[in-house]
Amino acid sequence: MVELEFGLAGKVSTNADVYSYRILLLEVFTRRKPTDEQFDGDFSLRQVVAEAFPVALSEVIDSNLLNESNTTPTQLL
C-alpha cells in the first residue's frame, strides 16, 4: 500500500509531498477525510474516487461544488 510506505519510512521526499497533495485535493473535492469511519482496513478515500472515475465521479464529488446556483463562496462556508 503506497500510503503506508510514505508514512512509515519517515523520510521527506517529493513523492511523499505529491501523495499528500493528492489526498488533500481528494478531501477538498469530496468533503471526506481519509480518517472517516467508513475508511477502515483496505478501503480508502483514494479507492472510492478511483472506482468512481470517470463514469460516476459526480457521485463522490461534494454536491455543493456541483451546484450551479447563485451562491457566493462565502455562503458555502
Biopython code that builds the backbone (N, CA, C, O; Angstrom):
import numpy as np
from Bio.PDB.StructureBuilder import StructureBuilder

atoms = [
    (1, "MET", "N", (0.853, -1.170, 0.000)),
    (1, "MET", "CA", (0.000, 0.000, 0.000)),
    (1, "MET", "C", (0.903, 1.239, 0.000)),
    (1, "MET", "O", (1.758, 1.385, 0.874)),
    (2, "VAL", "N", (0.719, 2.105, -0.953)),
    (2, "VAL", "CA", (1.593, 3.259, -1.150)),
    (2, "VAL", "C", (1.582, 4.202, 0.042)),
    (2, "VAL", "O", (2.644, 4.648, 0.477)),
    (3, "GLU", "N", (0.409, 4.516, 0.581)),
    (3, "GLU", "CA", (0.336, 5.488, 1.666)),
    (3, "GLU", "C", (1.097, 5.035, 2.910)),
    (3, "GLU", "O", (1.664, 5.864, 3.623)),
    (4, "LEU", "N", (1.115, 3.750, 3.172)),
    (4, "LEU", "CA", (1.858, 3.249, 4.316)),
    (4, "LEU", "C", (3.355, 3.399, 4.107)),
    (4, "LEU", "O", (4.086, 3.699, 5.051)),
    (5, "GLU", "N", (3.815, 3.195, 2.887)),
    (5, "GLU", "CA", (5.238, 3.340, 2.599)),
    (5, "GLU", "C", (5.708, 4.755, 2.908)),
    (5, "GLU", "O", (6.777, 4.939, 3.491)),
    (6, "PHE", "N", (4.923, 5.751, 2.525)),
    (6, "PHE", "CA", (5.316, 7.136, 2.755)),
    (6, "PHE", "C", (5.257, 7.487, 4.235)),
    (6, "PHE", "O", (6.115, 8.218, 4.730)),
    (7, "GLY", "N", (4.273, 6.985, 4.935)),
    (7, "GLY", "CA", (4.127, 7.330, 6.343)),
    (7, "GLY", "C", (5.123, 6.638, 7.252)),
    (7, "GLY", "O", (5.601, 7.237, 8.215)),
    (8, "LEU", "N", (5.439, 5.405, 6.967)),
    (8, "LEU", "CA", (6.315, 4.638, 7.842)),
    (8, "LEU", "C", (7.794, 4.864, 7.572)),
    (8, "LEU", "O", (8.623, 4.634, 8.453)),
    (9, "ALA", "N", (8.135, 5.308, 6.380)),
    (9, "ALA", "CA", (9.545, 5.490, 6.037)),
    (9, "ALA", "C", (10.171, 6.625, 6.829)),
    (9, "ALA", "O", (11.368, 6.586, 7.114)),
    (10, "GLY", "N", (9.390, 7.635, 7.189)),
    (10, "GLY", "CA", (9.911, 8.756, 7.954)),
    (10, "GLY", "C", (10.853, 9.643, 7.167)),
    (10, "GLY", "O", (11.601, 10.429, 7.750)),
    (11, "LYS", "N", (10.825, 9.527, 5.858)),
    (11, "LYS", "CA", (11.697, 10.331, 5.009)),
    (11, "LYS", "C", (10.874, 11.364, 4.258)),
    (11, "LYS", "O", (9.741, 11.106, 3.853)),
    (12, "VAL", "N", (11.464, 12.533, 4.082)),
    (12, "VAL", "CA", (10.819, 13.585, 3.309)),
    (12, "VAL", "C", (11.264, 13.432, 1.865)),
    (12, "VAL", "O", (12.457, 13.323, 1.582)),
    (13, "SER", "N", (10.302, 13.424, 0.957)),
    (13, "SER", "CA", (10.637, 13.309, -0.457)),
    (13, "SER", "C", (9.550, 13.976, -1.278)),
    (13, "SER", "O", (8.462, 14.259, -0.776)),
    (14, "THR", "N", (9.849, 14.223, -2.530)),
    (14, "THR", "CA", (8.834, 14.812, -3.407)),
    (14, "THR", "C", (7.698, 13.823, -3.630)),
    (14, "THR", "O", (6.552, 14.237, -3.807)),
    (15, "ASN", "N", (7.987, 12.530, -3.626)),
    (15, "ASN", "CA", (6.920, 11.535, -3.777)),
    (15, "ASN", "C", (5.926, 11.618, -2.628)),
    (15, "ASN", "O", (4.717, 11.539, -2.843)),
    (16, "ALA", "N", (6.426, 11.776, -1.424)),
    (16, "ALA", "CA", (5.543, 11.901, -0.262)),
    (16, "ALA", "C", (4.735, 13.186, -0.339)),
    (16, "ALA", "O", (3.552, 13.201, 0.003)),
    (17, "ASP", "N", (5.371, 14.270, -0.788)),
    (17, "ASP", "CA", (4.664, 15.544, -0.932)),
    (17, "ASP", "C", (3.554, 15.447, -1.969)),
    (17, "ASP", "O", (2.445, 15.930, -1.744)),
    (18, "VAL", "N", (3.851, 14.824, -3.099)),
    (18, "VAL", "CA", (2.851, 14.672, -4.166)),
    (18, "VAL", "C", (1.696, 13.815, -3.677)),
    (18, "VAL", "O", (0.536, 14.138, -3.931)),
    (19, "TYR", "N", (1.997, 12.726, -2.979)),
    (19, "TYR", "CA", (0.948, 11.866, -2.447)),
    (19, "TYR", "C", (0.062, 12.641, -1.469)),
    (19, "TYR", "O", (-1.164, 12.559, -1.543)),
    (20, "SER", "N", (0.674, 13.385, -0.564)),
    (20, "SER", "CA", (-0.082, 14.165, 0.423)),
    (20, "SER", "C", (-0.955, 15.210, -0.249)),
    (20, "SER", "O", (-2.090, 15.440, 0.169)),
    (21, "TYR", "N", (-0.433, 15.839, -1.284)),
    (21, "TYR", "CA", (-1.203, 16.852, -2.012)),
    (21, "TYR", "C", (-2.400, 16.207, -2.703)),
    (21, "TYR", "O", (-3.490, 16.778, -2.715)),
    (22, "ARG", "N", (-2.206, 15.037, -3.270)),
    (22, "ARG", "CA", (-3.318, 14.331, -3.918)),
    (22, "ARG", "C", (-4.416, 14.018, -2.907)),
    (22, "ARG", "O", (-5.599, 14.197, -3.197)),
    (23, "ILE", "N", (-4.029, 13.552, -1.727)),
    (23, "ILE", "CA", (-5.015, 13.231, -0.695)),
    (23, "ILE", "C", (-5.734, 14.493, -0.239)),
    (23, "ILE", "O", (-6.944, 14.473, -0.015)),
    (24, "LEU", "N", (-5.001, 15.581, -0.102)),
    (24, "LEU", "CA", (-5.604, 16.858, 0.283)),
    (24, "LEU", "C", (-6.648, 17.290, -0.744)),
    (24, "LEU", "O", (-7.733, 17.734, -0.370)),
    (25, "LEU", "N", (-6.334, 17.165, -2.026)),
    (25, "LEU", "CA", (-7.302, 17.515, -3.071)),
    (25, "LEU", "C", (-8.535, 16.615, -3.007)),
    (25, "LEU", "O", (-9.656, 17.087, -3.195)),
    (26, "LEU", "N", (-8.337, 15.335, -2.746)),
    (26, "LEU", "CA", (-9.483, 14.431, -2.610)),
    (26, "LEU", "C", (-10.367, 14.851, -1.446)),
    (26, "LEU", "O", (-11.592, 14.800, -1.548)),
    (27, "GLU", "N", (-9.759, 15.263, -0.346)),
    (27, "GLU", "CA", (-10.531, 15.744, 0.807)),
    (27, "GLU", "C", (-11.348, 16.976, 0.440)),
    (27, "GLU", "O", (-12.518, 17.079, 0.810)),
    (28, "VAL", "N", (-10.741, 17.905, -0.281)),
    (28, "VAL", "CA", (-11.421, 19.151, -0.655)),
    (28, "VAL", "C", (-12.592, 18.862, -1.580)),
    (28, "VAL", "O", (-13.688, 19.381, -1.371)),
    (29, "PHE", "N", (-12.372, 18.040, -2.599)),
    (29, "PHE", "CA", (-13.416, 17.808, -3.592)),
    (29, "PHE", "C", (-14.519, 16.866, -3.123)),
    (29, "PHE", "O", (-15.646, 16.952, -3.610)),
    (30, "THR", "N", (-14.219, 15.975, -2.192)),
    (30, "THR", "CA", (-15.244, 15.038, -1.717)),
    (30, "THR", "C", (-15.837, 15.440, -0.375)),
    (30, "THR", "O", (-16.885, 14.929, 0.022)),
    (31, "ARG", "N", (-15.178, 16.346, 0.320)),
    (31, "ARG", "CA", (-15.553, 16.751, 1.678)),
    (31, "ARG", "C", (-15.582, 15.569, 2.630)),
    (31, "ARG", "O", (-16.408, 15.501, 3.540)),
    (32, "ARG", "N", (-14.667, 14.642, 2.403)),
    (32, "ARG", "CA", (-14.496, 13.485, 3.285)),
    (32, "ARG", "C", (-13.042, 13.455, 3.732)),
    (32, "ARG", "O", (-12.149, 13.922, 3.026)),
    (33, "LYS", "N", (-12.823, 12.903, 4.903)),
    (33, "LYS", "CA", (-11.458, 12.762, 5.421)),
    (33, "LYS", "C", (-11.030, 11.301, 5.286)),
    (33, "LYS", "O", (-11.846, 10.394, 5.450)),
    (34, "PRO", "N", (-9.765, 11.078, 4.991)),
    (34, "PRO", "CA", (-9.313, 9.689, 4.881)),
    (34, "PRO", "C", (-9.398, 8.935, 6.205)),
    (34, "PRO", "O", (-9.262, 7.712, 6.229)),
    (35, "THR", "N", (-9.621, 9.648, 7.296)),
    (35, "THR", "CA", (-9.745, 9.016, 8.614)),
    (35, "THR", "C", (-11.192, 8.758, 9.013)),
    (35, "THR", "O", (-11.447, 8.299, 10.126)),
    (36, "ASP", "N", (-12.152, 9.045, 8.123)),
    (36, "ASP", "CA", (-13.558, 8.778, 8.420)),
    (36, "ASP", "C", (-13.754, 7.293, 8.729)),
    (36, "ASP", "O", (-13.009, 6.444, 8.239)),
    (37, "GLU", "N", (-14.756, 6.994, 9.539)),
    (37, "GLU", "CA", (-15.020, 5.619, 9.965)),
    (37, "GLU", "C", (-15.275, 4.674, 8.798)),
    (37, "GLU", "O", (-14.967, 3.485, 8.884)),
    (38, "GLN", "N", (-15.836, 5.194, 7.709)),
    (38, "GLN", "CA", (-16.144, 4.327, 6.575)),
    (38, "GLN", "C", (-14.885, 3.804, 5.887)),
    (38, "GLN", "O", (-14.944, 2.818, 5.152)),
    (39, "PHE", "N", (-13.752, 4.453, 6.121)),
    (39, "PHE", "CA", (-12.497, 4.032, 5.504)),
    (39, "PHE", "C", (-11.664, 3.264, 6.519)),
    (39, "PHE", "O", (-10.817, 3.831, 7.210)),
    (40, "ASP", "N", (-11.920, 1.973, 6.594)),
    (40, "ASP", "CA", (-11.138, 1.151, 7.512)),
    (40, "ASP", "C", (-10.569, -0.036, 6.750)),
    (40, "ASP", "O", (-11.085, -0.420, 5.700)),
    (41, "GLY", "N", (-9.532, -0.595, 7.271)),
    (41, "GLY", "CA", (-8.917, -1.740, 6.608)),
    (41, "GLY", "C", (-8.330, -1.359, 5.264)),
    (41, "GLY", "O", (-7.529, -0.429, 5.163)),
    (42, "ASP", "N", (-8.734, -2.084, 4.234)),
    (42, "ASP", "CA", (-8.202, -1.846, 2.893)),
    (42, "ASP", "C", (-9.025, -0.843, 2.094)),
    (42, "ASP", "O", (-8.675, -0.536, 0.954)),
    (43, "PHE", "N", (-10.100, -0.331, 2.657)),
    (43, "PHE", "CA", (-10.986, 0.593, 1.955)),
    (43, "PHE", "C", (-10.541, 2.022, 2.251)),
    (43, "PHE", "O", (-10.460, 2.408, 3.418)),
    (44, "SER", "N", (-10.249, 2.818, 1.214)),
    (44, "SER", "CA", (-9.718, 4.164, 1.434)),
    (44, "SER", "C", (-10.432, 5.196, 0.568)),
    (44, "SER", "O", (-11.131, 4.851, -0.384)),
    (45, "LEU", "N", (-10.248, 6.447, 0.909)),
    (45, "LEU", "CA", (-10.803, 7.554, 0.132)),
    (45, "LEU", "C", (-10.284, 7.498, -1.296)),
    (45, "LEU", "O", (-11.032, 7.724, -2.247)),
    (46, "ARG", "N", (-9.019, 7.201, -1.437)),
    (46, "ARG", "CA", (-8.408, 7.109, -2.762)),
    (46, "ARG", "C", (-9.094, 6.030, -3.598)),
    (46, "ARG", "O", (-9.317, 6.226, -4.792)),
    (47, "GLN", "N", (-9.428, 4.905, -2.991)),
    (47, "GLN", "CA", (-10.099, 3.821, -3.705)),
    (47, "GLN", "C", (-11.511, 4.206, -4.124)),
    (47, "GLN", "O", (-11.951, 3.858, -5.220)),
    (48, "VAL", "N", (-12.220, 4.918, -3.262)),
    (48, "VAL", "CA", (-13.585, 5.348, -3.585)),
    (48, "VAL", "C", (-13.580, 6.212, -4.837)),
    (48, "VAL", "O", (-14.390, 6.014, -5.743)),
    (49, "VAL", "N", (-12.667, 7.166, -4.883)),
    (49, "VAL", "CA", (-12.589, 8.066, -6.036)),
    (49, "VAL", "C", (-12.108, 7.309, -7.270)),
    (49, "VAL", "O", (-12.633, 7.518, -8.363)),
    (50, "ALA", "N", (-11.129, 6.443, -7.113)),
    (50, "ALA", "CA", (-10.603, 5.680, -8.248)),
    (50, "ALA", "C", (-11.679, 4.792, -8.864)),
    (50, "ALA", "O", (-11.754, 4.667, -10.087)),
    (51, "GLU", "N", (-12.506, 4.179, -8.034)),
    (51, "GLU", "CA", (-13.571, 3.317, -8.542)),
    (51, "GLU", "C", (-14.673, 4.121, -9.228)),
    (51, "GLU", "O", (-15.328, 3.618, -10.140)),
    (52, "ALA", "N", (-14.879, 5.353, -8.799)),
    (52, "ALA", "CA", (-15.921, 6.196, -9.397)),
    (52, "ALA", "C", (-15.451, 6.858, -10.690)),
    (52, "ALA", "O", (-16.271, 7.317, -11.486)),
    (53, "PHE", "N", (-14.146, 6.909, -10.900)),
    (53, "PHE", "CA", (-13.579, 7.610, -12.055)),
    (53, "PHE", "C", (-13.678, 6.749, -13.292)),
    (53, "PHE", "O", (-13.390, 5.556, -13.201)),
    (54, "PRO", "N", (-14.061, 7.263, -14.430)),
    (54, "PRO", "CA", (-14.585, 8.577, -14.748)),
    (54, "PRO", "C", (-16.104, 8.613, -14.802)),
    (54, "PRO", "O", (-16.698, 9.690, -14.851)),
    (55, "VAL", "N", (-16.743, 7.438, -14.793)),
    (55, "VAL", "CA", (-18.185, 7.356, -15.038)),
    (55, "VAL", "C", (-19.031, 7.967, -13.927)),
    (55, "VAL", "O", (-19.955, 8.726, -14.215)),
    (56, "ALA", "N", (-18.743, 7.659, -12.675)),
    (56, "ALA", "CA", (-19.598, 8.077, -11.562)),
    (56, "ALA", "C", (-18.921, 9.094, -10.658)),
    (56, "ALA", "O", (-19.220, 9.159, -9.466)),
    (57, "LEU", "N", (-18.027, 9.875, -11.203)),
    (57, "LEU", "CA", (-17.278, 10.831, -10.391)),
    (57, "LEU", "C", (-18.191, 11.839, -9.710)),
    (57, "LEU", "O", (-17.910, 12.269, -8.591)),
    (58, "SER", "N", (-19.270, 12.217, -10.364)),
    (58, "SER", "CA", (-20.190, 13.190, -9.770)),
    (58, "SER", "C", (-20.862, 12.651, -8.506)),
    (58, "SER", "O", (-21.398, 13.427, -7.714)),
    (59, "GLU", "N", (-20.838, 11.344, -8.312)),
    (59, "GLU", "CA", (-21.434, 10.757, -7.108)),
    (59, "GLU", "C", (-20.544, 10.899, -5.878)),
    (59, "GLU", "O", (-21.041, 10.841, -4.753)),
    (60, "VAL", "N", (-19.246, 11.083, -6.069)),
    (60, "VAL", "CA", (-18.346, 11.208, -4.923)),
    (60, "VAL", "C", (-17.895, 12.642, -4.682)),
    (60, "VAL", "O", (-17.382, 12.957, -3.608)),
    (61, "ILE", "N", (-18.080, 13.513, -5.668)),
    (61, "ILE", "CA", (-17.722, 14.924, -5.504)),
    (61, "ILE", "C", (-18.781, 15.598, -4.640)),
    (61, "ILE", "O", (-19.969, 15.300, -4.767)),
    (62, "ASP", "N", (-18.360, 16.498, -3.771)),
    (62, "ASP", "CA", (-19.278, 17.241, -2.911)),
    (62, "ASP", "C", (-20.331, 17.931, -3.770)),
    (62, "ASP", "O", (-19.991, 18.672, -4.692)),
    (63, "SER", "N", (-21.587, 17.699, -3.478)),
    (63, "SER", "CA", (-22.680, 18.252, -4.284)),
    (63, "SER", "C", (-22.699, 19.773, -4.272)),
    (63, "SER", "O", (-23.182, 20.385, -5.224)),
    (64, "ASN", "N", (-22.185, 20.397, -3.219)),
    (64, "ASN", "CA", (-22.121, 21.862, -3.189)),
    (64, "ASN", "C", (-21.194, 22.410, -4.265)),
    (64, "ASN", "O", (-21.400, 23.518, -4.758)),
    (65, "LEU", "N", (-20.184, 21.648, -4.626)),
    (65, "LEU", "CA", (-19.275, 22.082, -5.686)),
    (65, "LEU", "C", (-19.915, 21.951, -7.058)),
    (65, "LEU", "O", (-19.560, 22.676, -7.988)),
    (66, "LEU", "N", (-20.854, 21.030, -7.184)),
    (66, "LEU", "CA", (-21.517, 20.808, -8.464)),
    (66, "LEU", "C", (-22.759, 21.667, -8.638)),
    (66, "LEU", "O", (-23.292, 21.774, -9.742)),
    (67, "ASN", "N", (-23.218, 22.274, -7.568)),
    (67, "ASN", "CA", (-24.418, 23.097, -7.593)),
    (67, "ASN", "C", (-24.167, 24.362, -8.403)),
    (67, "ASN", "O", (-23.177, 25.058, -8.175)),
    (68, "GLU", "N", (-25.046, 24.661, -9.338)),
    (68, "GLU", "CA", (-24.874, 25.831, -10.191)),
    (68, "GLU", "C", (-25.760, 26.999, -9.766)),
    (68, "GLU", "O", (-26.119, 27.837, -10.593)),
    (69, "SER", "N", (-26.111, 27.059, -8.501)),
    (69, "SER", "CA", (-26.951, 28.160, -8.030)),
    (69, "SER", "C", (-26.140, 29.440, -7.943)),
    (69, "SER", "O", (-24.939, 29.440, -8.214)),
    (70, "ASN", "N", (-26.778, 30.504, -7.574)),
    (70, "ASN", "CA", (-26.121, 31.803, -7.472)),
    (70, "ASN", "C", (-25.550, 32.034, -6.080)),
    (70, "ASN", "O", (-25.643, 33.139, -5.547)),
    (71, "THR", "N", (-24.972, 31.022, -5.499)),
    (71, "THR", "CA", (-24.390, 31.163, -4.164)),
    (71, "THR", "C", (-22.972, 31.707, -4.277)),
    (71, "THR", "O", (-22.220, 31.356, -5.185)),
    (72, "THR", "N", (-22.636, 32.561, -3.342)),
    (72, "THR", "CA", (-21.277, 33.099, -3.319)),
    (72, "THR", "C", (-20.380, 32.149, -2.524)),
    (72, "THR", "O", (-20.879, 31.387, -1.695)),
    (73, "PRO", "N", (-19.082, 32.180, -2.758)),
    (73, "PRO", "CA", (-18.182, 31.299, -2.000)),
    (73, "PRO", "C", (-18.292, 31.489, -0.487)),
    (73, "PRO", "O", (-18.128, 30.528, 0.264)),
    (74, "THR", "N", (-18.562, 32.694, -0.035)),
    (74, "THR", "CA", (-18.692, 32.953, 1.397)),
    (74, "THR", "C", (-19.900, 32.225, 1.973)),
    (74, "THR", "O", (-19.845, 31.747, 3.106)),
    (75, "GLN", "N", (-20.975, 32.132, 1.225)),
    (75, "GLN", "CA", (-22.174, 31.451, 1.703)),
    (75, "GLN", "C", (-21.942, 29.949, 1.857)),
    (75, "GLN", "O", (-22.600, 29.305, 2.674)),
    (76, "LEU", "N", (-21.024, 29.390, 1.090)),
    (76, "LEU", "CA", (-20.741, 27.966, 1.184)),
    (76, "LEU", "C", (-19.972, 27.617, 2.445)),
    (76, "LEU", "O", (-20.012, 26.475, 2.903)),
    (77, "LEU", "N", (-19.272, 28.593, 3.010)),
    (77, "LEU", "CA", (-18.506, 28.337, 4.229)),
    (77, "LEU", "C", (-19.453, 28.253, 5.386)),
    (77, "LEU", "O", (-19.025, 28.042, 6.520)),
]
sb = StructureBuilder()
sb.init_structure("model")
sb.init_model(0)
sb.init_chain("A")
sb.init_seg("    ")
for serial, (resi, resn, name, xyz) in enumerate(atoms, 1):
    if name == "N":
        sb.init_residue(resn, " ", resi, " ")
    sb.init_atom(name, np.array(xyz, "f"), 0.0, 1.0, " ", f" {name:<3s}", serial, name[0])
structure = sb.get_structure()
